[in-house]
Amino acid sequence: MSPMIPAESNAAHWPPAQTIFPLSAVKVNVLDGPHPFLVDAADAIAENWEREVAANPHLFNGEMVLNRAIHIEDGVIRTAAYLAPFSSFLYWRKTRPLDKALHLAVLPVILSADGAVIAVRMAQHTANPGKVYCASGSLDRHDIVDGRCDIMGNMRREVLEETGLDLDASEAEAGFFGRHEQGAVLVARCYRFAEDAQTILDRVGAHIAAEAQSEIDGAVAIRDADPARHDYASFMPQVIGWALGQR
């Protein structure tokens, strides 16, 4: 294995959990073959998937990027990952075998010209029904270029699909910031649009109305980090506070 691709995680040396830390680079390396976790837990993953899809028949068992090892040092994340079915992630999320697999998610944080964070509420047929967080999606095969994930390309694609907004029309802040909790690493970047919050909400609303089945129920403008404001994903209040400068 290349020295640029970690053979194991260095979790003992990660920044403290549930804190925000700066990042200058993120290198998600996708290896060939099956994820060892998928091989070791195949039966349990299949059984759990049957229960998940019985509870929510709209779930789709597509491929996504699931990490085997994540190395964080000097503001740089390097990972060793594999393509794996969504069912393996759902089972991992439920059981959290951190010695077998880890999750890395990328999150574009949209900021309006008048200082609001623009987030979305997930539709009831998704894997996170009703949860409010920034428009985003799993890294998958479409994001892999020469064996490495194009995380900024993923952010643009997912935001465009869910909201109709084009991140290329915004001003991206330099660098990224990270956070981790229970083996899930979040990589976020702020994107500031020239429009005010209401204009952006109207644009997203028009996009949803034109969709046959949208992944989101609506968009919200957020101006403070009050965790009771919405039914947030666990990481969102801290991300909002950071993005709004309420640090």
C-alpha positions in Angstrom: 0.0 0.0 0.0 1.2 3.5 -0.9 2.6 5.5 2.1 0.0 8.1 1.2 -2.8 5.6 1.9 -3.0 4.7 5.6 -3.0 1.1 6.6 -4.7 1.9 9.9 -6.3 4.9 11.6 -4.5 7.1 14.1 -7.6 7.8 16.1 -5.7 8.2 19.4 -4.1 11.3 17.9 -7.2 12.9 16.3 -8.3 16.2 17.6 -10.8 15.9 20.5 -14.2 14.6 19.6 -17.1 17.1 19.0 -14.6 20.0 18.4 -14.1 21.9 15.2 -10.6 21.8 13.7 -9.1 23.3 10.6 -8.2 21.2 7.5 -6.1 22.1 4.5 -6.5 18.9 2.5 -8.7 15.8 2.4 -7.5 12.7 0.5 -10.1 9.9 0.3 -8.4 7.0 -1.5 -10.7 4.3 -2.8 -9.2 0.8 -3.1 -10.2 -2.1 -5.3 -12.1 -5.1 -4.0 -14.7 -5.6 -1.2 -14.5 -3.8 2.1 -13.3 -6.2 4.8 -16.2 -5.2 7.0 -18.6 -6.3 4.2 -16.9 -9.7 4.0 -16.8 -10.2 7.7 -20.4 -9.1 8.5 -22.2 -10.1 5.3 -25.0 -12.1 7.0 -25.6 -9.5 9.7 -25.7 -6.7 7.1 -28.2 -8.6 4.9 -30.5 -9.4 7.9 -30.4 -5.8 9.1 -31.2 -4.6 5.5 -34.3 -6.7 5.5 -35.5 -5.0 8.7 -34.5 -1.5 7.4 -36.3 -1.9 4.0 -39.4 -3.4 5.7 -39.6 -0.2 7.8 -38.9 2.1 4.9 -39.5 0.5 1.4 -38.1 3.6 -0.3 -34.5 2.9 0.7 -32.1 2.1 -2.1 -29.1 -0.2 -1.6 -26.8 1.8 -3.9 -23.0 2.0 -3.6 -21.2 4.5 -1.4 -17.7 5.0 -0.1 -17.1 3.4 3.3 -13.7 3.9 4.9 -11.5 1.3 6.5 -8.9 3.7 8.0 -8.7 7.4 8.5 -5.5 9.3 9.4 -5.7 12.9 10.6 -2.5 14.8 11.1 -1.3 18.4 10.6 -4.6 19.5 9.1 -4.6 16.8 6.5 -7.0 13.8 6.3 -5.9 10.7 4.4 -8.1 7.6 4.2 -8.3 4.1 2.8 -11.8 3.3 1.6 -13.8 0.9 -0.5 -17.1 1.0 -2.4 -19.7 -0.7 -0.3 -23.5 -1.1 -0.5 -25.6 1.4 1.5 -26.8 -1.5 3.6 -23.3 -1.9 5.1 -23.3 1.7 6.2 -26.7 1.4 7.9 -25.5 -1.7 9.8 -22.3 0.1 10.7 -24.2 3.2 11.9 -26.3 1.0 14.1 -23.4 -1.1 15.6 -20.4 1.2 15.3 -17.5 -1.3 15.0 -14.9 1.4 14.8 -12.1 -1.1 14.4 -13.8 -2.4 11.2 -15.0 0.7 9.4 -15.3 4.5 9.7 -17.5 7.0 8.0 -16.4 10.3 6.3 -19.1 12.7 5.2 -18.6 16.0 3.3 -20.9 19.0 4.1 -21.2 22.2 2.0 -22.5 24.9 4.3 -24.4 27.5 2.3 -24.4 31.1 3.7 -26.8 33.8 2.4 -25.7 37.4 1.7 -27.6 38.5 4.8 -25.9 36.0 7.1 -28.1 32.9 7.4 -27.1 29.3 7.1 -29.4 27.6 4.5 -30.2 24.0 5.5 -32.8 21.4 4.3 -35.3 19.1 5.9 -35.1 15.6 4.6 -38.2 13.9 3.2 -39.9 11.1 5.0 -38.9 8.5 2.5 -35.2 9.0 3.1 -32.8 7.3 5.6 -32.9 10.4 7.8 -36.6 11.4 7.7 -37.3 14.9 9.1 -33.8 15.7 10.0 -32.4 19.1 9.2 -28.9 19.6 8.0 -27.1 21.1 5.0 -27.8 19.6 1.6 -25.3 16.9 1.0 -24.9 13.3 0.1 -22.7 10.2 0.4 -19.5 9.9 -1.6 -20.0 7.3 -4.3 -18.6 5.9 -7.5 -19.5 9.2 -9.4 -17.0 11.1 -7.3 -13.9 8.8 -7.9 -11.3 10.3 -10.1 -8.0 8.2 -10.5 -8.7 6.3 -7.3 -9.5 9.4 -5.2 -12.7 11.1 -4.3 -13.3 14.6 -5.7 -15.0 15.9 -2.5 -15.7 19.4 -3.9 -17.3 17.8 -7.0 -19.5 15.7 -4.7 -20.6 18.8 -2.8 -21.5 20.6 -6.0 -23.4 17.6 -7.4 -25.4 16.9 -4.3 -26.4 20.5 -3.7 -27.4 20.9 -7.3 -29.5 17.7 -7.3 -31.3 18.5 -4.0 -31.8 22.2 -4.2 -31.1 23.5 -7.7 -28.3 25.8 -6.3 -24.9 25.7 -8.0 -22.0 26.1 -5.7 -19.9 27.3 -8.6 -22.0 30.5 -8.5 -21.0 31.1 -4.9 -17.8 32.2 -3.2 -16.1 29.3 -1.4 -14.1 30.0 1.8 -10.5 28.8 1.8 -9.9 25.4 3.4 -12.2 23.1 5.2 -13.1 22.4 8.8 -13.6 19.0 10.4 -15.4 17.4 13.3 -15.7 13.8 14.5 -17.9 11.7 16.8 -18.2 8.0 17.2 -16.1 7.1 14.2 -18.0 9.5 11.9 -15.7 12.3 10.5 -17.3 15.4 9.0 -15.5 17.6 6.5 -17.3 20.9 5.9 -16.7 24.0 3.7 -18.6 27.3 3.7 -20.1 28.7 0.4 -21.4 32.2 0.4 -24.1 33.2 -2.1 -24.8 36.8 -3.3 -28.6 36.4 -2.7 -30.4 36.9 0.6 -31.9 34.1 2.5 -35.5 34.5 1.3 -34.4 34.6 -2.4 -32.5 31.3 -1.8 -35.4 29.7 -0.1 -37.7 30.6 -2.9 -35.3 29.1 -5.5 -35.1 25.9 -3.5 -38.9 25.8 -3.1 -39.3 26.1 -6.9 -36.8 23.3 -7.5 -38.6 21.0 -5.0 -42.0 21.8 -6.7 -40.6 20.7 -10.1 -39.3 17.4 -8.8 -41.3 14.2 -9.1 -40.0 12.9 -5.7 -37.7 15.2 -3.9 -35.2 14.0 -1.3 -36.0 17.1 0.7 -39.3 18.6 2.1 -38.1 22.1 2.2 -35.3 24.6 3.1 -34.8 26.7 6.2 -32.8 29.8 7.0 -30.9 29.6 10.3 -29.5 32.6 12.2 -28.5 31.1 15.5 -27.1 27.8 16.9 -30.0 27.0 19.2 -30.2 23.2 19.1 -33.9 23.2 19.8 -34.7 25.3 16.7 -35.1 22.3 14.4 -34.8 18.5 14.5 -31.1 18.7 13.7 -28.6 16.0 12.8 -26.4 15.8 15.8 -23.5 17.7 14.3 -25.5 20.7 13.0 -25.7 23.1 16.0 -22.0 23.1 16.3 -21.4 23.5 12.6 -24.0 26.4 12.5 -22.3 28.1 15.4 -18.9 27.8 13.7 -20.2 29.0 10.3 -22.0 32.0 11.9 -19.0 33.0 13.9 -20.7 32.0 17.2 -17.6 30.2 18.3 
